[in-house]
Amino acid sequence: MSRRRLGYLFKHAQLRLTRLTGPALEPLGIDGRELAVLTVLDARSPVSQQQAAQELRIDRTTMVAMLDALEGKGLVARRPHPDDRRKNAVELTAHGRDVLTRGAAAVEEAERAFLEPLPEDERRLLRAALDRLASDG
């Protein structure tokens, strides 16, 4: 039965989570992928476009398109990288930091609703197990 397959379970859990996080982020004018970019930029600012793409495991073309959209929304700014002027450094704007803070809170609430059917000990166990599975090591 396909419902016992991990791929099926992960896919449908992700779809359910997206149905909660998408509407939570919509008032901020961003989606989950854009929130991920803002999060990476905030953690490693300033960062080159290439470094951000590597961190998110997306191709350079997709990264450029996402940064173009975020820049158009006034959430990020690009400038020559201080260590290598051939690269662009990307940083959050003040508005970008505000959207990141509010977006992170909105997603946290959506995740809480997603995990609500589980007892607290199972929530912690699930997060710990997924963290181990998602790590590179």
C-alpha beads as a LAMMPS data file, in Angstrom:
LAMMPS data file: protein, C-alpha beads

137 atoms
136 bonds

1 atom types
1 bond types

-500.0 500.0 xlo xhi
-500.0 500.0 ylo yhi
-500.0 500.0 zlo zhi

Masses

1 110.0

Atoms # bond

1 1 1 0.000 0.000 0.000
2 1 1 1.399 3.410 -1.017
3 1 1 0.356 5.075 2.272
4 1 1 3.131 3.115 4.008
5 1 1 5.836 4.405 1.668
6 1 1 8.026 7.180 3.070
7 1 1 7.870 9.148 -0.168
8 1 1 4.081 9.177 -0.057
9 1 1 4.013 10.132 3.617
10 1 1 6.582 12.922 3.238
11 1 1 4.845 14.306 0.153
12 1 1 1.413 14.411 1.743
13 1 1 2.722 15.780 5.037
14 1 1 4.521 18.514 3.060
15 1 1 1.345 19.292 1.122
16 1 1 -0.615 19.624 4.370
17 1 1 2.062 21.860 5.895
18 1 1 2.134 24.023 2.749
19 1 1 -1.643 24.470 2.967
20 1 1 -1.001 26.063 6.374
21 1 1 2.179 28.042 5.701
22 1 1 1.143 29.456 2.312
23 1 1 -1.852 31.393 3.652
24 1 1 0.157 32.422 6.735
25 1 1 2.796 34.089 4.525
26 1 1 0.426 35.495 1.910
27 1 1 -0.322 38.749 3.800
28 1 1 3.424 39.449 3.823
29 1 1 3.665 39.072 0.042
30 1 1 6.104 36.163 0.153
31 1 1 6.044 32.385 -0.097
32 1 1 7.976 29.683 1.708
33 1 1 10.841 29.641 -0.774
34 1 1 11.287 33.385 -0.462
35 1 1 11.238 33.092 3.335
36 1 1 14.007 30.489 3.063
37 1 1 16.121 32.901 0.997
38 1 1 15.560 35.702 3.520
39 1 1 16.539 33.328 6.345
40 1 1 19.809 32.346 4.647
41 1 1 20.660 35.953 3.859
42 1 1 19.991 36.998 7.444
43 1 1 22.201 34.250 8.867
44 1 1 25.208 34.977 6.650
45 1 1 25.009 38.629 5.647
46 1 1 26.576 39.794 3.449
47 1 1 26.556 36.705 1.278
48 1 1 27.201 36.242 -2.420
49 1 1 24.404 35.079 -4.682
50 1 1 26.408 31.915 -5.335
51 1 1 26.855 31.160 -1.619
52 1 1 23.129 31.628 -1.008
53 1 1 22.286 29.310 -3.921
54 1 1 24.651 26.654 -2.580
55 1 1 23.212 26.922 0.928
56 1 1 19.675 26.476 -0.427
57 1 1 20.756 23.854 -2.961
58 1 1 19.210 25.659 -5.907
59 1 1 20.740 26.499 -9.257
60 1 1 22.212 29.920 -9.995
61 1 1 19.514 30.882 -12.499
62 1 1 16.732 30.173 -10.001
63 1 1 18.619 32.100 -7.308
64 1 1 18.970 35.145 -9.559
65 1 1 15.249 35.060 -10.394
66 1 1 14.319 34.792 -6.723
67 1 1 16.640 37.648 -5.768
68 1 1 15.233 39.765 -8.593
69 1 1 11.737 39.221 -7.170
70 1 1 12.840 39.944 -3.591
71 1 1 14.704 43.040 -4.710
72 1 1 11.591 44.191 -6.570
73 1 1 9.639 43.862 -3.322
74 1 1 12.236 45.949 -1.494
75 1 1 13.305 43.032 0.724
76 1 1 16.940 42.662 -0.407
77 1 1 19.656 44.841 -1.892
78 1 1 22.600 43.809 -4.038
79 1 1 25.953 45.536 -4.162
80 1 1 29.491 44.580 -5.124
81 1 1 30.897 42.010 -2.679
82 1 1 33.437 43.638 -0.324
83 1 1 35.996 40.829 -0.833
84 1 1 35.474 40.180 -4.552
85 1 1 33.998 42.947 -6.695
86 1 1 33.210 40.423 -9.445
87 1 1 30.496 38.988 -7.166
88 1 1 27.304 40.522 -5.880
89 1 1 26.742 40.605 -2.129
90 1 1 23.129 40.375 -1.076
91 1 1 21.760 41.805 2.154
92 1 1 18.349 42.223 3.702
93 1 1 16.864 45.688 3.753
94 1 1 15.159 46.971 6.906
95 1 1 11.847 45.993 5.304
96 1 1 13.290 42.567 4.513
97 1 1 14.279 42.038 8.148
98 1 1 10.782 43.034 9.265
99 1 1 9.149 40.644 6.782
100 1 1 11.544 37.876 7.852
101 1 1 10.661 38.375 11.533
102 1 1 6.923 38.388 10.856
103 1 1 7.200 35.520 8.359
104 1 1 9.150 33.342 10.775
105 1 1 6.500 33.935 13.444
106 1 1 3.705 33.116 10.973
107 1 1 5.402 29.880 9.898
108 1 1 6.086 28.922 13.507
109 1 1 2.371 29.247 14.241
110 1 1 1.477 27.225 11.115
111 1 1 3.945 24.509 12.149
112 1 1 2.421 24.445 15.615
113 1 1 -1.015 23.882 14.053
114 1 1 0.440 21.203 11.758
115 1 1 1.937 19.290 14.686
116 1 1 -1.035 19.788 17.010
117 1 1 -2.401 16.235 16.495
118 1 1 0.812 14.844 18.027
119 1 1 1.649 14.816 21.728
120 1 1 4.583 17.064 22.697
121 1 1 7.068 14.201 23.063
122 1 1 6.272 12.959 19.530
123 1 1 6.639 16.520 18.153
124 1 1 10.148 16.756 19.626
125 1 1 11.017 13.265 18.381
126 1 1 9.775 14.027 14.870
127 1 1 11.791 17.255 14.665
128 1 1 14.927 15.531 15.985
129 1 1 14.566 12.612 13.563
130 1 1 13.971 14.887 10.564
131 1 1 16.920 17.065 11.564
132 1 1 19.184 13.995 11.571
133 1 1 17.816 12.767 8.239
134 1 1 18.166 16.182 6.614
135 1 1 21.758 16.777 7.755
136 1 1 24.656 16.177 5.409
137 1 1 26.587 14.092 7.922

Bonds

1 1 1 2
2 1 2 3
3 1 3 4
4 1 4 5
5 1 5 6
6 1 6 7
7 1 7 8
8 1 8 9
9 1 9 10
10 1 10 11
11 1 11 12
12 1 12 13
13 1 13 14
14 1 14 15
15 1 15 16
16 1 16 17
17 1 17 18
18 1 18 19
19 1 19 20
20 1 20 21
21 1 21 22
22 1 22 23
23 1 23 24
24 1 24 25
25 1 25 26
26 1 26 27
27 1 27 28
28 1 28 29
29 1 29 30
30 1 30 31
31 1 31 32
32 1 32 33
33 1 33 34
34 1 34 35
35 1 35 36
36 1 36 37
37 1 37 38
38 1 38 39
39 1 39 40
40 1 40 41
41 1 41 42
42 1 42 43
43 1 43 44
44 1 44 45
45 1 45 46
46 1 46 47
47 1 47 48
48 1 48 49
49 1 49 50
50 1 50 51
51 1 51 52
52 1 52 53
53 1 53 54
54 1 54 55
55 1 55 56
56 1 56 57
57 1 57 58
58 1 58 59
59 1 59 60
60 1 60 61
61 1 61 62
62 1 62 63
63 1 63 64
64 1 64 65
65 1 65 66
66 1 66 67
67 1 67 68
68 1 68 69
69 1 69 70
70 1 70 71
71 1 71 72
72 1 72 73
73 1 73 74
74 1 74 75
75 1 75 76
76 1 76 77
77 1 77 78
78 1 78 79
79 1 79 80
80 1 80 81
81 1 81 82
82 1 82 83
83 1 83 84
84 1 84 85
85 1 85 86
86 1 86 87
87 1 87 88
88 1 88 89
89 1 89 90
90 1 90 91
91 1 91 92
92 1 92 93
93 1 93 94
94 1 94 95
95 1 95 96
96 1 96 97
97 1 97 98
98 1 98 99
99 1 99 100
100 1 100 101
101 1 101 102
102 1 102 103
103 1 103 104
104 1 104 105
105 1 105 106
106 1 106 107
107 1 107 108
108 1 108 109
109 1 109 110
110 1 110 111
111 1 111 112
112 1 112 113
113 1 113 114
114 1 114 115
115 1 115 116
116 1 116 117
117 1 117 118
118 1 118 119
119 1 119 120
120 1 120 121
121 1 121 122
122 1 122 123
123 1 123 124
124 1 124 125
125 1 125 126
126 1 126 127
127 1 127 128
128 1 128 129
129 1 129 130
130 1 130 131
131 1 131 132
132 1 132 133
133 1 133 134
134 1 134 135
135 1 135 136
136 1 136 137
